[in-house]
């Protein structure tokens, strides 16, 4: 057998088709990939995973923290993580808030971890308990679709409110099939307001897609990630087992009209020509094909399978958080005149600490952008 050739700038793994980049992100992923099961358990314990969801816990989210503490925390760390989910039927064995629960419990883990270091990342309660949906979800009971323009405008308003309060490094972490709407919100926000800051949306599953590889590719999964299936049910069993009832778990298959290979699966594992969201009509809608709300094999789920991808996203979000603060410490934003069409002089009063002497609210700032109003 010939020796595996490693491309320049890449790190080898024990899988012939898997490489990690030789940079901080790739090295972090490889470390998690190579970790023993005992090391993964220890890593999860560092983040307090699993722990009950903290939506109502004092001091967890900015909305459940007394104002004086919010201001003190922000002076040390002005990054804010915003989990995004939806209300969507996830089969008879999972709750319809599954997407929102998963992503909330992940960012809560990062908050606990960073709090132990003395400067916790800030969290905003999920603004999308109801989210937007692709066409093929329409009509499903338990799924509550919000029109895309409403979702977009809600997020733009949330972004502006957070910016006005001094949170100018905003990371939206998504757990639902609505990425195109979220990308549009960020683009429209900047076209409309042109405010210096860091804004990003991340589909967390895609961010660590390597850790959803099936067994034949060196992973732990029997089947490829789709919806309310082996992958998502395993996440539920790990993160909130009290909300999972496996006696109701089922296996299903969708109805496709074209041969496989054109459209990718949920985390883009095959590098196919199109993402699943880039077309409709080539497969049956859920109400016709999988009305029970499961697309895949939920009965194969095990909590153990979800540990490594959750460990990977916790480490990645921590790395992202740390590198942002290293580049731009609390209170510092990217250069105004390099990332907007505004001037430093114009922005100076708006960038001050909220309610401090000379501060101006961004709601009174003259508009220069081209983004449309609702």
DOVORO-728493 format. One record per residue (C-alpha): residue number from 0; residue in one letter; x, y, z. Coordinates in steps of 0.02 Angstrom, whole numbers, always signed. Layout:
! DOVORO-728493
<num->NUM | residuo->a | px->X | py->Y | pz->Z>
...
END
This chain:
! DOVORO-728493
<num->0 | residuo->x | px->+0 | py->+0 | pz->+0>
<num->1 | residuo->x | px->+70 | py->+170 | pz->-48>
<num->2 | residuo->x | px->+100 | py->+297 | pz->+88>
<num->3 | residuo->x | px->-35 | py->+430 | pz->+108>
<num->4 | residuo->x | px->+20 | py->+593 | pz->+27>
<num->5 | residuo->x | px->-22 | py->+747 | pz->+129>
<num->6 | residuo->x | px->-55 | py->+906 | pz->+28>
<num->7 | residuo->x | px->+49 | py->+1057 | pz->+75>
<num->8 | residuo->x | px->-26 | py->+1155 | pz->+218>
<num->9 | residuo->x | px->-132 | py->+1008 | pz->+276>
<num->10 | residuo->x | px->-125 | py->+888 | pz->+422>
<num->11 | residuo->x | px->-149 | py->+701 | pz->+397>
<num->12 | residuo->x | px->-276 | py->+596 | pz->+489>
<num->13 | residuo->x | px->-306 | py->+410 | pz->+497>
<num->14 | residuo->x | px->-437 | py->+426 | pz->+358>
<num->15 | residuo->x | px->-371 | py->+429 | pz->+178>
<num->16 | residuo->x | px->-494 | py->+563 | pz->+119>
<num->17 | residuo->x | px->-488 | py->+676 | pz->+272>
<num->18 | residuo->x | px->-362 | py->+816 | pz->+301>
<num->19 | residuo->x | px->-363 | py->+964 | pz->+418>
<num->20 | residuo->x | px->-284 | py->+1130 | pz->+374>
<num->21 | residuo->x | px->-121 | py->+1171 | pz->+460>
<num->22 | residuo->x | px->-187 | py->+1326 | pz->+548>
<num->23 | residuo->x | px->-266 | py->+1359 | pz->+717>
<num->24 | residuo->x | px->-437 | py->+1298 | pz->+663>
<num->25 | residuo->x | px->-373 | py->+1141 | pz->+578>
<num->26 | residuo->x | px->-255 | py->+1098 | pz->+720>
<num->27 | residuo->x | px->-397 | py->+1118 | pz->+845>
<num->28 | residuo->x | px->-509 | py->+1003 | pz->+743>
<num->29 | residuo->x | px->-374 | py->+873 | pz->+725>
<num->30 | residuo->x | px->-344 | py->+875 | pz->+913>
<num->31 | residuo->x | px->-529 | py->+838 | pz->+943>
<num->32 | residuo->x | px->-530 | py->+708 | pz->+803>
<num->33 | residuo->x | px->-382 | py->+617 | pz->+880>
<num->34 | residuo->x | px->-440 | py->+631 | pz->+1062>
<num->35 | residuo->x | px->-486 | py->+474 | pz->+1158>
<num->36 | residuo->x | px->-663 | py->+449 | pz->+1220>
<num->37 | residuo->x | px->-602 | py->+487 | pz->+1396>
<num->38 | residuo->x | px->-524 | py->+650 | pz->+1336>
<num->39 | residuo->x | px->-686 | py->+699 | pz->+1251>
<num->40 | residuo->x | px->-782 | py->+667 | pz->+1412>
<num->41 | residuo->x | px->-658 | py->+776 | pz->+1506>
<num->42 | residuo->x | px->-675 | py->+914 | pz->+1376>
<num->43 | residuo->x | px->-864 | py->+913 | pz->+1388>
<num->44 | residuo->x | px->-851 | py->+920 | pz->+1577>
<num->45 | residuo->x | px->-748 | py->+1080 | pz->+1561>
<num->46 | residuo->x | px->-899 | py->+1160 | pz->+1479>
<num->47 | residuo->x | px->-1028 | py->+1083 | pz->+1596>
<num->48 | residuo->x | px->-1103 | py->+975 | pz->+1459>
<num->49 | residuo->x | px->-1235 | py->+912 | pz->+1483>
<num->50 | residuo->x | px->-1328 | py->+1042 | pz->+1586>
<num->51 | residuo->x | px->-1511 | py->+1096 | pz->+1584>
<num->52 | residuo->x | px->-1552 | py->+1240 | pz->+1467>
<num->53 | residuo->x | px->-1524 | py->+1408 | pz->+1552>
<num->54 | residuo->x | px->-1656 | py->+1520 | pz->+1471>
<num->55 | residuo->x | px->-1723 | py->+1566 | pz->+1643>
<num->56 | residuo->x | px->-1561 | py->+1556 | pz->+1742>
<num->57 | residuo->x | px->-1506 | py->+1718 | pz->+1826>
<num->58 | residuo->x | px->-1343 | py->+1782 | pz->+1754>
<num->59 | residuo->x | px->-1342 | py->+1671 | pz->+1600>
<num->60 | residuo->x | px->-1413 | py->+1784 | pz->+1463>
<num->61 | residuo->x | px->-1405 | py->+1974 | pz->+1458>
<num->62 | residuo->x | px->-1594 | py->+1979 | pz->+1478>
<num->63 | residuo->x | px->-1585 | py->+1875 | pz->+1639>
<num->64 | residuo->x | px->-1437 | py->+1969 | pz->+1715>
<num->65 | residuo->x | px->-1452 | py->+2126 | pz->+1820>
<num->66 | residuo->x | px->-1403 | py->+2279 | pz->+1720>
<num->67 | residuo->x | px->-1252 | py->+2328 | pz->+1825>
<num->68 | residuo->x | px->-1175 | py->+2156 | pz->+1796>
<num->69 | residuo->x | px->-1211 | py->+2163 | pz->+1608>
<num->70 | residuo->x | px->-1113 | py->+2326 | pz->+1598>
<num->71 | residuo->x | px->-970 | py->+2258 | pz->+1702>
<num->72 | residuo->x | px->-960 | py->+2100 | pz->+1595>
<num->73 | residuo->x | px->-964 | py->+2198 | pz->+1432>
<num->74 | residuo->x | px->-814 | py->+2304 | pz->+1483>
<num->75 | residuo->x | px->-712 | py->+2143 | pz->+1492>
<num->76 | residuo->x | px->-792 | py->+2053 | pz->+1345>
<num->77 | residuo->x | px->-906 | py->+2136 | pz->+1217>
<num->78 | residuo->x | px->-935 | py->+1982 | pz->+1107>
<num->79 | residuo->x | px->-1113 | py->+1919 | pz->+1105>
<num->80 | residuo->x | px->-1170 | py->+1747 | pz->+1048>
<num->81 | residuo->x | px->-1349 | py->+1736 | pz->+986>
<num->82 | residuo->x | px->-1423 | py->+1560 | pz->+966>
<num->83 | residuo->x | px->-1550 | py->+1542 | pz->+826>
<num->84 | residuo->x | px->-1678 | py->+1403 | pz->+810>
<num->85 | residuo->x | px->-1861 | py->+1379 | pz->+768>
<num->86 | residuo->x | px->-2019 | py->+1283 | pz->+809>
<num->87 | residuo->x | px->-2021 | py->+1130 | pz->+696>
<num->88 | residuo->x | px->-2092 | py->+955 | pz->+704>
<num->89 | residuo->x | px->-1950 | py->+837 | pz->+749>
<num->90 | residuo->x | px->-2048 | py->+676 | pz->+753>
<num->91 | residuo->x | px->-2152 | py->+600 | pz->+893>
<num->92 | residuo->x | px->-1999 | py->+572 | pz->+1004>
<num->93 | residuo->x | px->-1923 | py->+748 | pz->+1010>
<num->94 | residuo->x | px->-1988 | py->+921 | pz->+1058>
<num->95 | residuo->x | px->-2025 | py->+1051 | pz->+924>
<num->96 | residuo->x | px->-1899 | py->+1169 | pz->+1006>
<num->97 | residuo->x | px->-1757 | py->+1045 | pz->+972>
<num->98 | residuo->x | px->-1658 | py->+1161 | pz->+859>
<num->99 | residuo->x | px->-1667 | py->+1304 | pz->+983>
<num->100 | residuo->x | px->-1624 | py->+1192 | pz->+1130>
<num->101 | residuo->x | px->-1469 | py->+1116 | pz->+1049>
<num->102 | residuo->x | px->-1391 | py->+1281 | pz->+1000>
<num->103 | residuo->x | px->-1436 | py->+1365 | pz->+1164>
<num->104 | residuo->x | px->-1355 | py->+1228 | pz->+1267>
<num->105 | residuo->x | px->-1198 | py->+1239 | pz->+1161>
<num->106 | residuo->x | px->-1174 | py->+1427 | pz->+1183>
<num->107 | residuo->x | px->-1216 | py->+1411 | pz->+1367>
<num->108 | residuo->x | px->-1072 | py->+1289 | pz->+1381>
<num->109 | residuo->x | px->-954 | py->+1417 | pz->+1305>
<num->110 | residuo->x | px->-1019 | py->+1549 | pz->+1426>
<num->111 | residuo->x | px->-984 | py->+1435 | pz->+1575>
<num->112 | residuo->x | px->-810 | py->+1398 | pz->+1510>
<num->113 | residuo->x | px->-764 | py->+1580 | pz->+1478>
<num->114 | residuo->x | px->-839 | py->+1631 | pz->+1646>
<num->115 | residuo->x | px->-715 | py->+1518 | pz->+1734>
<num->116 | residuo->x | px->-577 | py->+1620 | pz->+1651>
<num->117 | residuo->x | px->-650 | py->+1782 | pz->+1720>
<num->118 | residuo->x | px->-730 | py->+1863 | pz->+1566>
<num->119 | residuo->x | px->-887 | py->+1769 | pz->+1510>
<num->120 | residuo->x | px->-949 | py->+1786 | pz->+1333>
<num->121 | residuo->x | px->-1117 | py->+1872 | pz->+1328>
<num->122 | residuo->x | px->-1273 | py->+1779 | pz->+1270>
<num->123 | residuo->x | px->-1436 | py->+1848 | pz->+1202>
<num->124 | residuo->x | px->-1595 | py->+1747 | pz->+1221>
<num->125 | residuo->x | px->-1646 | py->+1661 | pz->+1059>
<num->126 | residuo->x | px->-1741 | py->+1787 | pz->+952>
<num->127 | residuo->x | px->-1798 | py->+1647 | pz->+836>
<num->128 | residuo->x | px->-1902 | py->+1528 | pz->+938>
<num->129 | residuo->x | px->-2003 | py->+1536 | pz->+778>
<num->130 | residuo->x | px->-1896 | py->+1538 | pz->+620>
<num->131 | residuo->x | px->-1909 | py->+1538 | pz->+432>
<num->132 | residuo->x | px->-1922 | py->+1376 | pz->+335>
<num->133 | residuo->x | px->-1889 | py->+1306 | pz->+162>
<num->134 | residuo->x | px->-2038 | py->+1275 | pz->+52>
<num->135 | residuo->x | px->-2041 | py->+1087 | pz->+78>
<num->136 | residuo->x | px->-2080 | py->+1110 | pz->+265>
<num->137 | residuo->x | px->-2244 | py->+1199 | pz->+229>
<num->138 | residuo->x | px->-2400 | py->+1120 | pz->+299>
<num->139 | residuo->x | px->-2315 | py->+1015 | pz->+432>
<num->140 | residuo->x | px->-2409 | py->+1016 | pz->+599>
<num->141 | residuo->x | px->-2298 | py->+1077 | pz->+740>
<num->142 | residuo->x | px->-2194 | py->+1178 | pz->+618>
<num->143 | residuo->x | px->-2227 | py->+1366 | pz->+626>
<num->144 | residuo->x | px->-2148 | py->+1456 | pz->+477>
<num->145 | residuo->x | px->-2115 | py->+1643 | pz->+487>
<num->146 | residuo->x | px->-2109 | py->+1742 | pz->+324>
<num->147 | residuo->x | px->-1929 | py->+1774 | pz->+273>
<num->148 | residuo->x | px->-1943 | py->+1963 | pz->+266>
<num->149 | residuo->x | px->-2010 | py->+1964 | pz->+445>
<num->150 | residuo->x | px->-1869 | py->+1854 | pz->+508>
<num->151 | residuo->x | px->-1741 | py->+1962 | pz->+418>
<num->152 | residuo->x | px->-1811 | py->+2124 | pz->+486>
<num->153 | residuo->x | px->-1823 | py->+2053 | pz->+662>
<num->154 | residuo->x | px->-1639 | py->+2005 | pz->+659>
<num->155 | residuo->x | px->-1588 | py->+2174 | pz->+587>
<num->156 | residuo->x | px->-1679 | py->+2260 | pz->+730>
<num->157 | residuo->x | px->-1598 | py->+2143 | pz->+856>
<num->158 | residuo->x | px->-1427 | py->+2180 | pz->+783>
<num->159 | residuo->x | px->-1456 | py->+2368 | pz->+794>
<num->160 | residuo->x | px->-1516 | py->+2358 | pz->+973>
<num->161 | residuo->x | px->-1367 | py->+2253 | pz->+1025>
<num->162 | residuo->x | px->-1248 | py->+2372 | pz->+936>
<num->163 | residuo->x | px->-1325 | py->+2522 | pz->+1024>
<num->164 | residuo->x | px->-1295 | py->+2434 | pz->+1190>
<num->165 | residuo->x | px->-1110 | py->+2411 | pz->+1155>
<num->166 | residuo->x | px->-1114 | py->+2233 | pz->+1086>
<num->167 | residuo->x | px->-1027 | py->+2263 | pz->+921>
<num->168 | residuo->x | px->-955 | py->+2089 | pz->+895>
<num->169 | residuo->x | px->-1108 | py->+1984 | pz->+856>
<num->170 | residuo->x | px->-1100 | py->+1798 | pz->+818>
<num->171 | residuo->x | px->-1264 | py->+1716 | pz->+768>
<num->172 | residuo->x | px->-1256 | py->+1527 | pz->+788>
<num->173 | residuo->x | px->-1389 | py->+1437 | pz->+689>
<num->174 | residuo->x | px->-1465 | py->+1264 | pz->+711>
<num->175 | residuo->x | px->-1599 | py->+1266 | pz->+577>
<num->176 | residuo->x | px->-1622 | py->+1265 | pz->+388>
<num->177 | residuo->x | px->-1638 | py->+1453 | pz->+366>
<num->178 | residuo->x | px->-1461 | py->+1506 | pz->+328>
<num->179 | residuo->x | px->-1501 | py->+1606 | pz->+172>
<num->180 | residuo->x | px->-1617 | py->+1719 | pz->+274>
<num->181 | residuo->x | px->-1485 | py->+1748 | pz->+408>
<num->182 | residuo->x | px->-1350 | py->+1790 | pz->+281>
<num->183 | residuo->x | px->-1470 | py->+1915 | pz->+203>
<num->184 | residuo->x | px->-1502 | py->+1996 | pz->+372>
<num->185 | residuo->x | px->-1316 | py->+2029 | pz->+399>
<num->186 | residuo->x | px->-1293 | py->+2098 | pz->+224>
<num->187 | residuo->x | px->-1447 | py->+2210 | pz->+236>
<num->188 | residuo->x | px->-1395 | py->+2271 | pz->+410>
<num->189 | residuo->x | px->-1228 | py->+2332 | pz->+346>
<num->190 | residuo->x | px->-1297 | py->+2405 | pz->+184>
<num->191 | residuo->x | px->-1428 | py->+2498 | pz->+285>
<num->192 | residuo->x | px->-1325 | py->+2561 | pz->+432>
<num->193 | residuo->x | px->-1139 | py->+2540 | pz->+393>
<num->194 | residuo->x | px->-1081 | py->+2514 | pz->+572>
<num->195 | residuo->x | px->-907 | py->+2453 | pz->+621>
<num->196 | residuo->x | px->-907 | py->+2285 | pz->+706>
<num->197 | residuo->x | px->-891 | py->+2099 | pz->+677>
<num->198 | residuo->x | px->-1048 | py->+2008 | pz->+619>
<num->199 | residuo->x | px->-1059 | py->+1825 | pz->+576>
<num->200 | residuo->x | px->-1185 | py->+1685 | pz->+558>
<num->201 | residuo->x | px->-1127 | py->+1506 | pz->+578>
<num->202 | residuo->x | px->-1222 | py->+1346 | pz->+541>
<num->203 | residuo->x | px->-1137 | py->+1252 | pz->+682>
<num->204 | residuo->x | px->-1164 | py->+1080 | pz->+607>
<num->205 | residuo->x | px->-1075 | py->+1132 | pz->+448>
<num->206 | residuo->x | px->-937 | py->+1212 | pz->+551>
<num->207 | residuo->x | px->-889 | py->+1041 | pz->+619>
<num->208 | residuo->x | px->-956 | py->+932 | pz->+478>
<num->209 | residuo->x | px->-808 | py->+813 | pz->+489>
<num->210 | residuo->x | px->-874 | py->+751 | pz->+657>
<num->211 | residuo->x | px->-1036 | py->+689 | pz->+577>
<num->212 | residuo->x | px->-943 | py->+568 | pz->+464>
<num->213 | residuo->x | px->-1015 | py->+393 | pz->+451>
<num->214 | residuo->x | px->-925 | py->+237 | pz->+510>
<num->215 | residuo->x | px->-857 | py->+192 | pz->+338>
<num->216 | residuo->x | px->-771 | py->+362 | pz->+340>
<num->217 | residuo->x | px->-698 | py->+342 | pz->+515>
<num->218 | residuo->x | px->-839 | py->+423 | pz->+612>
<num->219 | residuo->x | px->-966 | py->+354 | pz->+735>
<num->220 | residuo->x | px->-1125 | py->+374 | pz->+634>
<num->221 | residuo->x | px->-1223 | py->+239 | pz->+543>
<num->222 | residuo->x | px->-1315 | py->+363 | pz->+433>
<num->223 | residuo->x | px->-1288 | py->+535 | pz->+358>
<num->224 | residuo->x | px->-1358 | py->+687 | pz->+450>
<num->225 | residuo->x | px->-1530 | py->+739 | pz->+384>
<num->226 | residuo->x | px->-1668 | py->+789 | pz->+507>
<num->227 | residuo->x | px->-1736 | py->+725 | pz->+674>
<num->228 | residuo->x | px->-1638 | py->+569 | pz->+634>
<num->229 | residuo->x | px->-1491 | py->+476 | pz->+709>
<num->230 | residuo->x | px->-1389 | py->+636 | pz->+723>
<num->231 | residuo->x | px->-1517 | py->+756 | pz->+796>
<num->232 | residuo->x | px->-1592 | py->+625 | pz->+910>
<num->233 | residuo->x | px->-1418 | py->+585 | pz->+976>
<num->234 | residuo->x | px->-1394 | py->+771 | pz->+1012>
<num->235 | residuo->x | px->-1556 | py->+769 | pz->+1111>
<num->236 | residuo->x | px->-1504 | py->+614 | pz->+1208>
<num->237 | residuo->x | px->-1341 | py->+700 | pz->+1256>
<num->238 | residuo->x | px->-1402 | py->+876 | pz->+1291>
<num->239 | residuo->x | px->-1579 | py->+854 | pz->+1359>
<num->240 | residuo->x | px->-1623 | py->+670 | pz->+1377>
<num->241 | residuo->x | px->-1773 | py->+713 | pz->+1485>
<num->242 | residuo->x | px->-1856 | py->+784 | pz->+1327>
<num->243 | residuo->x | px->-1827 | py->+629 | pz->+1220>
<num->244 | residuo->x | px->-1939 | py->+475 | pz->+1218>
<num->245 | residuo->x | px->-1856 | py->+339 | pz->+1116>
<num->246 | residuo->x | px->-2006 | py->+224 | pz->+1123>
<num->247 | residuo->x | px->-2082 | py->+340 | pz->+992>
<num->248 | residuo->x | px->-1926 | py->+349 | pz->+881>
<num->249 | residuo->x | px->-1953 | py->+295 | pz->+700>
<num->250 | residuo->x | px->-1855 | py->+272 | pz->+538>
<num->251 | residuo->x | px->-1912 | py->+348 | pz->+374>
<num->252 | residuo->x | px->-1851 | py->+384 | pz->+198>
<num->253 | residuo->x | px->-1893 | py->+532 | pz->+88>
<num->254 | residuo->x | px->-1953 | py->+522 | pz->-91>
<num->255 | residuo->x | px->-1828 | py->+582 | pz->-222>
<num->256 | residuo->x | px->-1866 | py->+596 | pz->-407>
<num->257 | residuo->x | px->-1687 | py->+611 | pz->-471>
<num->258 | residuo->x | px->-1538 | py->+494 | pz->-447>
<num->259 | residuo->x | px->-1431 | py->+534 | pz->-296>
<num->260 | residuo->x | px->-1281 | py->+648 | pz->-315>
<num->261 | residuo->x | px->-1353 | py->+818 | pz->-364>
<num->262 | residuo->x | px->-1400 | py->+890 | pz->-194>
<num->263 | residuo->x | px->-1300 | py->+874 | pz->-34>
<num->264 | residuo->x | px->-1362 | py->+824 | pz->+138>
<num->265 | residuo->x | px->-1383 | py->+934 | pz->+291>
<num->266 | residuo->x | px->-1199 | py->+964 | pz->+332>
<num->267 | residuo->x | px->-1134 | py->+955 | pz->+152>
<num->268 | residuo->x | px->-1035 | py->+794 | pz->+181>
<num->269 | residuo->x | px->-1016 | py->+748 | pz->-3>
<num->270 | residuo->x | px->-965 | py->+913 | pz->-86>
<num->271 | residuo->x | px->-1105 | py->+892 | pz->-213>
<num->272 | residuo->x | px->-1151 | py->+1026 | pz->-342>
<num->273 | residuo->x | px->-1292 | py->+1103 | pz->-239>
<num->274 | residuo->x | px->-1339 | py->+1123 | pz->-57>
<num->275 | residuo->x | px->-1506 | py->+1048 | pz->-8>
<num->276 | residuo->x | px->-1578 | py->+1226 | pz->+0>
<num->277 | residuo->x | px->-1535 | py->+1270 | pz->-179>
<num->278 | residuo->x | px->-1687 | py->+1192 | pz->-260>
<num->279 | residuo->x | px->-1863 | py->+1124 | pz->-240>
<num->280 | residuo->x | px->-1971 | py->+1005 | pz->-340>
<num->281 | residuo->x | px->-1843 | py->+867 | pz->-361>
<num->282 | residuo->x | px->-1910 | py->+779 | pz->-206>
<num->283 | residuo->x | px->-2076 | py->+764 | pz->-118>
<num->284 | residuo->x | px->-2123 | py->+889 | pz->+17>
<num->285 | residuo->x | px->-2118 | py->+825 | pz->+196>
<num->286 | residuo->x | px->-2307 | py->+822 | pz->+217>
<num->287 | residuo->x | px->-2318 | py->+696 | pz->+74>
<num->288 | residuo->x | px->-2159 | py->+594 | pz->+103>
<num->289 | residuo->x | px->-2116 | py->+602 | pz->+289>
<num->290 | residuo->x | px->-2267 | py->+679 | pz->+379>
<num->291 | residuo->x | px->-2212 | py->+608 | pz->+547>
<num->292 | residuo->x | px->-2070 | py->+736 | pz->+549>
<num->293 | residuo->x | px->-1919 | py->+618 | pz->+543>
<num->294 | residuo->x | px->-1808 | py->+608 | pz->+389>
<num->295 | residuo->x | px->-1686 | py->+467 | pz->+423>
<num->296 | residuo->x | px->-1657 | py->+337 | pz->+558>
<num->297 | residuo->x | px->-1696 | py->+402 | pz->+732>
<num->298 | residuo->x | px->-1690 | py->+228 | pz->+809>
<num->299 | residuo->x | px->-1501 | py->+221 | pz->+784>
<num->300 | residuo->x | px->-1471 | py->+369 | pz->+900>
<num->301 | residuo->x | px->-1355 | py->+360 | pz->+1050>
<num->302 | residuo->x | px->-1295 | py->+501 | pz->+1163>
<num->303 | residuo->x | px->-1116 | py->+440 | pz->+1145>
<num->304 | residuo->x | px->-1117 | py->+476 | pz->+958>
<num->305 | residuo->x | px->-1153 | py->+661 | pz->+985>
<num->306 | residuo->x | px->-1010 | py->+694 | pz->+1106>
<num->307 | residuo->x | px->-870 | py->+725 | pz->+981>
<num->308 | residuo->x | px->-962 | py->+849 | pz->+867>
<num->309 | residuo->x | px->-1022 | py->+945 | pz->+1020>
<num->310 | residuo->x | px->-844 | py->+946 | pz->+1089>
<num->311 | residuo->x | px->-783 | py->+1009 | pz->+920>
<num->312 | residuo->x | px->-906 | py->+1154 | pz->+910>
<num->313 | residuo->x | px->-871 | py->+1204 | pz->+1091>
<num->314 | residuo->x | px->-685 | py->+1212 | pz->+1054>
<num->315 | residuo->x | px->-714 | py->+1303 | pz->+889>
<num->316 | residuo->x | px->-826 | py->+1437 | pz->+965>
<num->317 | residuo->x | px->-699 | py->+1461 | pz->+1104>
<num->318 | residuo->x | px->-560 | py->+1482 | pz->+976>
<num->319 | residuo->x | px->-663 | py->+1604 | pz->+873>
<num->320 | residuo->x | px->-707 | py->+1702 | pz->+1031>
<num->321 | residuo->x | px->-526 | py->+1711 | pz->+1088>
<num->322 | residuo->x | px->-458 | py->+1763 | pz->+919>
<num->323 | residuo->x | px->-587 | py->+1903 | pz->+901>
<num->324 | residuo->x | px->-541 | py->+1974 | pz->+1071>
<num->325 | residuo->x | px->-357 | py->+1957 | pz->+1032>
<num->326 | residuo->x | px->-378 | py->+2058 | pz->+873>
<num->327 | residuo->x | px->-502 | py->+2182 | pz->+946>
<num->328 | residuo->x | px->-508 | py->+2191 | pz->+1138>
<num->329 | residuo->x | px->-667 | py->+2244 | pz->+1226>
<num->330 | residuo->x | px->-721 | py->+2416 | pz->+1169>
<num->331 | residuo->x | px->-618 | py->+2411 | pz->+1009>
<num->332 | residuo->x | px->-696 | py->+2383 | pz->+837>
<num->333 | residuo->x | px->-614 | py->+2358 | pz->+666>
<num->334 | residuo->x | px->-553 | py->+2519 | pz->+583>
<num->335 | residuo->x | px->-706 | py->+2625 | pz->+543>
<num->336 | residuo->x | px->-643 | py->+2691 | pz->+376>
<num->337 | residuo->x | px->-585 | py->+2520 | pz->+318>
<num->338 | residuo->x | px->-749 | py->+2426 | pz->+343>
<num->339 | residuo->x | px->-880 | py->+2564 | pz->+319>
<num->340 | residuo->x | px->-905 | py->+2722 | pz->+215>
<num->341 | residuo->x | px->-917 | py->+2824 | pz->+374>
<num->342 | residuo->x | px->-779 | py->+2929 | pz->+452>
<num->343 | residuo->x | px->-695 | py->+2903 | pz->+620>
<num->344 | residuo->x | px->-749 | py->+3077 | pz->+674>
<num->345 | residuo->x | px->-930 | py->+3042 | pz->+633>
<num->346 | residuo->x | px->-930 | py->+2877 | pz->+728>
<num->347 | residuo->x | px->-836 | py->+2934 | pz->+883>
<num->348 | residuo->x | px->-986 | py->+2982 | pz->+992>
<num->349 | residuo->x | px->-1084 | py->+2827 | pz->+942>
<num->350 | residuo->x | px->-941 | py->+2712 | pz->+989>
<num->351 | residuo->x | px->-928 | py->+2777 | pz->+1167>
<num->352 | residuo->x | px->-990 | py->+2678 | pz->+1317>
<num->353 | residuo->x | px->-1181 | py->+2688 | pz->+1318>
<num->354 | residuo->x | px->-1245 | py->+2831 | pz->+1427>
<num->355 | residuo->x | px->-1069 | py->+2896 | pz->+1458>
<num->356 | residuo->x | px->-1031 | py->+3080 | pz->+1433>
<num->357 | residuo->x | px->-1038 | py->+3126 | pz->+1249>
<num->358 | residuo->x | px->-1120 | py->+2962 | pz->+1195>
<num->359 | residuo->x | px->-1249 | py->+2966 | pz->+1057>
<num->360 | residuo->x | px->-1378 | py->+2832 | pz->+1022>
<num->361 | residuo->x | px->-1360 | py->+2749 | pz->+853>
<num->362 | residuo->x | px->-1548 | py->+2770 | pz->+828>
<num->363 | residuo->x | px->-1515 | py->+2954 | pz->+794>
<num->364 | residuo->x | px->-1375 | py->+2925 | pz->+668>
<num->365 | residuo->x | px->-1401 | py->+2988 | pz->+490>
<num->366 | residuo->x | px->-1427 | py->+2846 | pz->+367>
<num->367 | residuo->x | px->-1309 | py->+2827 | pz->+220>
<num->368 | residuo->x | px->-1343 | py->+2647 | pz->+169>
<num->369 | residuo->x | px->-1438 | py->+2575 | pz->+22>
<num->370 | residuo->x | px->-1530 | py->+2436 | pz->+113>
<num->371 | residuo->x | px->-1719 | py->+2441 | pz->+100>
<num->372 | residuo->x | px->-1839 | py->+2468 | pz->+241>
<num->373 | residuo->x | px->-1976 | py->+2337 | pz->+268>
END
